[in-house]
Structure formats: C-alpha cells, structure tokens
Amino acid sequence: MSSRLLIVSLLIMPLLACGGSQKPKPVTFAPARPADFSGHWEVDYSRSENVQTKLNAVIREVQREQARRARAIEQGRSPGPAQSGRNSWRSIIGLAEMADLITAIELVEIVQSDREVRIKRDNSFALICDIRKPPPVVQMTAFGSERCGWDGHQLYFQIALPDGLTIEHRITMAQTRDLLGISTTVSSGQVSESFLVNKVYARYDPESAGYRCRQTLSKGRVCSTEGL
C-alpha cells in the first residue's frame, strides 16, 4: 500500500463503519455495434479518476450517513439499520488497494481482428475476447471464470475469482476516435461498497520520443524523459 493511501486509511478507521454502495452498470449484452479499438494508448491523467478520489467519496458518504443517523437519534426517531455488516475499514481499504493496483495501467496496446480483441496492458496480463461467439463468452481458468463480449458499442470483461473478488471492465471509444475509456469496477462479497474507477487513454505513437508521466498516490504526477 502506498504511504499516502496508508495515512488516509489510518485517519478514517473510525468512519468506515458504514456506507452506501456503487452499483456497476447492468450487463445486457445488447446487439453489438462494435468499435475498432486497435492502436497504442497512453493514460491521460487530466481526464482520469484515481482511487484516492473514489476513497474520498466513500469517506464523504460515510460522514453523511453518520450525520443522518445522529440527527435521527437526537430527534427521537429510529435511525434504521446500520450498514456496517460488510464494511469494516480493513475490507474497504483492501478493496481500494486492489482497485489502485488493477487500474495502475499506463500503456495499452489493442490488437483487434474479426476473430478476437486482444488488450495488452503494461505490467499486467492481457484481456482477450473471442468475438466470433455470441456473448457472453465464458472461459474457466485456474484463477476463476471470465466472461466477455460486446454490450452495444462497449466491450465488457468480467473476471470472477474464487475468493469472491469480481473485476469488471467496460471499454468505450470516443466518437473522435482519439480517446479510449476504460471503466473498472472492483467488488467483493465481503464489502457492500464497490470501487468504480474511470480511466481515459489517448492515442500515442510508440516510435516517437519524449517524456512519460505517471500518477502516484504518494507524489502525484511524476514525469521522466525517455523513449516511448
């Protein structure tokens, strides 16, 4: 865990006794309107969310819920059932840490054909979907089950792990075709909260030289000069 995220987690331990939930968009696998995602993509931090922002949102929601319950008690009303059953601070911070790890992808290369879409992610495993089959395409692996397919113009991936952790990705192309959106939802059967993190990627030329930037929770945006 990064130092900044650890510090925040220590500060909010008393607050994470309850909280609302973020629900991922339902998957309908609507008739496909496939887009061509082929190309090289680099994260655009100015347009992207980060886990720290989402964690702050959870904190604010928890504070609002606690304030609502306190007002109800002061007014002699029942505050209703607490939502703390599956929201210990350890489980929520663990989910935030996992979301941070999964979405810390700077470079993406997508190779697309009539047979499959292969999404190569910097420092992570590739996402591969056989688009010849009607969705959802289900594949069993040693780590769990994977589903994928076109949901309208979006490409959807779901990875369900045996420990109850579920990772969902929705990939969308901007109409201008110069930006790619990847929405990632991380959820767990142990936590009622889900983390939805939206990242935006811009096209880039891997043959060009310049500087590369990355976003860190401890130091913010860090840039270095190197060949891309």
C-alpha positions in Angstrom: 0.0 0.0 0.0 1.3 3.4 -0.8 2.2 5.8 2.0 -0.5 8.3 1.2 -3.2 5.7 1.0 -2.0 4.2 4.2 -2.1 7.5 6.0 -5.6 8.2 4.8 -6.7 4.7 5.9 -5.4 5.3 9.4 -7.2 8.6 9.6 -10.6 7.2 8.6 -10.7 4.0 10.5 -13.5 5.3 12.9 -15.5 6.5 9.9 -15.7 3.3 7.9 -18.3 1.6 10.0 -21.0 2.0 7.3 -21.5 3.5 3.9 -23.5 3.4 0.7 -22.7 1.3 -2.4 -21.9 2.0 -6.0 -23.7 -0.4 -8.4 -22.0 -1.3 -11.7 -24.0 -0.8 -14.9 -26.1 -3.9 -15.6 -24.8 -6.1 -18.4 -27.4 -6.8 -21.1 -25.2 -7.8 -24.0 -27.3 -5.6 -26.3 -26.9 -6.1 -30.0 -23.3 -5.4 -30.9 -22.2 -2.1 -32.5 -18.5 -3.0 -32.4 -15.9 -0.2 -32.5 -12.3 -0.7 -33.7 -10.1 -0.2 -30.6 -6.9 -1.0 -32.4 -3.8 1.1 -31.6 -1.5 2.2 -28.9 -2.9 4.1 -25.9 -1.4 6.1 -23.0 -3.3 7.1 -19.9 -4.4 10.8 -19.8 -4.3 11.7 -16.1 -6.0 15.0 -16.6 -9.2 13.2 -17.7 -8.9 10.1 -15.5 -10.0 9.3 -12.0 -7.9 7.8 -9.3 -8.6 5.6 -6.4 -7.8 8.3 -3.9 -10.6 10.4 -5.3 -13.0 7.4 -5.1 -11.9 6.8 -1.5 -12.6 10.4 -0.6 -16.1 10.0 -2.0 -16.6 7.0 0.2 -15.5 9.0 3.2 -17.9 11.8 2.5 -20.8 9.3 2.0 -19.9 7.6 5.3 -19.9 11.0 7.1 -23.3 11.9 5.6 -24.7 8.6 6.8 -23.3 9.1 10.3 -24.7 12.6 10.4 -28.1 11.4 9.3 -28.2 8.7 11.9 -27.1 11.2 14.6 -29.9 13.6 13.7 -32.5 10.8 13.8 -31.4 9.8 17.3 -31.4 13.4 18.5 -34.9 13.8 17.2 -36.1 10.6 18.9 -36.5 8.7 15.6 -35.2 5.3 14.7 -32.0 5.7 12.6 -32.8 2.5 10.8 -30.5 -0.5 10.5 -26.8 0.2 10.4 -25.0 -0.7 7.2 -21.8 -1.9 8.9 -22.2 -5.6 8.4 -19.8 -5.9 5.4 -18.0 -2.7 5.6 -15.1 -3.0 8.1 -12.3 -0.4 7.5 -9.9 -3.2 6.7 -12.1 -4.7 3.9 -12.8 -1.3 2.4 -9.2 -0.2 2.4 -8.2 -3.6 1.0 -10.7 -3.1 -1.9 -9.3 0.4 -2.5 -5.8 -1.0 -2.6 -6.8 -3.7 -5.1 -8.6 -1.1 -7.3 -5.4 1.0 -7.2 -3.3 -2.0 -8.3 -5.7 -3.0 -11.1 -6.2 0.4 -12.6 -2.5 1.5 -12.5 -2.1 0.8 -16.2 -0.2 3.5 -18.1 0.1 1.9 -21.6 -2.3 -0.2 -23.5 -1.9 -1.9 -26.9 -5.0 -3.3 -28.6 -4.9 -5.7 -31.5 -8.3 -6.4 -33.0 -9.5 -8.7 -35.8 -12.7 -10.4 -36.8 -11.7 -13.2 -34.5 -10.7 -11.6 -31.3 -9.8 -8.5 -29.3 -6.5 -8.7 -27.5 -5.8 -5.9 -25.0 -2.2 -5.9 -23.9 -1.7 -3.9 -20.7 1.6 -2.5 -19.4 2.8 -4.6 -16.4 -0.4 -6.7 -16.4 -1.9 -9.7 -18.1 -3.7 -9.3 -21.5 -7.5 -9.2 -21.8 -8.6 -11.5 -24.7 -12.1 -11.9 -26.0 -13.2 -14.3 -28.8 -15.7 -12.1 -30.6 -16.8 -14.8 -33.1 -19.1 -16.3 -30.4 -22.3 -14.8 -29.2 -21.8 -13.1 -25.8 -21.2 -13.8 -23.1 -18.1 -15.8 -23.9 -17.3 -17.8 -20.8 -13.9 -19.2 -20.0 -12.8 -21.2 -16.9 -9.2 -20.7 -15.8 -7.1 -21.7 -12.8 -8.0 -18.4 -11.2 -11.8 -18.4 -11.7 -14.2 -17.6 -14.5 -14.0 -15.0 -17.2 -16.8 -13.5 -19.3 -16.6 -11.1 -22.1 -18.5 -9.8 -25.2 -19.9 -6.7 -26.9 -22.5 -4.9 -25.0 -23.7 -2.4 -27.6 -20.6 -0.4 -28.6 -18.8 -1.3 -25.4 -16.6 -4.3 -24.8 -17.2 -5.9 -21.5 -15.0 -8.2 -19.4 -15.8 -9.8 -16.0 -13.3 -11.8 -14.0 -14.7 -13.6 -11.0 -12.2 -15.0 -8.6 -12.8 -17.9 -6.1 -12.4 -15.6 -3.1 -15.4 -13.5 -4.1 -13.5 -10.7 -5.7 -15.0 -9.6 -9.0 -13.3 -7.3 -11.6 -15.3 -5.7 -14.4 -14.0 -3.6 -17.3 -16.0 -1.6 -19.8 -14.1 -0.3 -22.8 -15.6 2.6 -24.9 -14.3 4.5 -27.8 -14.9 8.3 -28.1 -16.6 9.4 -31.3 -13.5 11.3 -32.2 -11.6 8.0 -32.1 -8.7 9.6 -30.3 -9.7 8.7 -26.8 -10.4 5.4 -25.1 -12.3 5.0 -21.9 -11.8 2.0 -19.5 -14.2 1.8 -16.6 -13.2 -0.7 -13.9 -15.4 -1.8 -11.1 -13.8 -3.9 -8.3 -16.3 -5.6 -5.9 -16.2 -8.2 -3.2 -18.7 -10.4 -1.4 -17.2 -9.2 1.8 -17.8 -5.5 1.2 -21.1 -3.8 0.1 -19.1 -0.9 -1.4 -17.7 -1.2 -4.9 -15.0 0.9 -6.4 -15.7 2.3 -9.9 -12.6 3.9 -11.4 -12.7 5.6 -14.9 -9.5 6.0 -16.8 -9.1 7.8 -20.2 -6.4 6.8 -22.7 -5.2 8.9 -25.6 -3.6 7.6 -28.8 0.2 7.8 -29.0 2.9 6.8 -31.4 5.2 4.3 -29.8 8.0 5.2 -32.2 8.2 8.8 -31.1 10.4 10.0 -28.3 9.6 12.4 -25.5 8.6 12.1 -21.8 6.3 9.8 -20.0 4.2 10.7 -16.9 2.6 8.5 -14.3 0.3 9.2 -11.4 1.3 8.1 -7.9 -0.6 8.4 -4.7 2.4 9.5 -2.7 4.0 12.0 -5.1 1.2 12.9 -7.5 2.2 13.2 -11.2 5.8 12.1 -11.9 7.3 12.7 -15.3 10.6 11.4 -16.8 12.3 11.8 -20.1 12.6 8.5 -22.0 11.8 6.9 -25.3 8.2 5.7 -25.5 
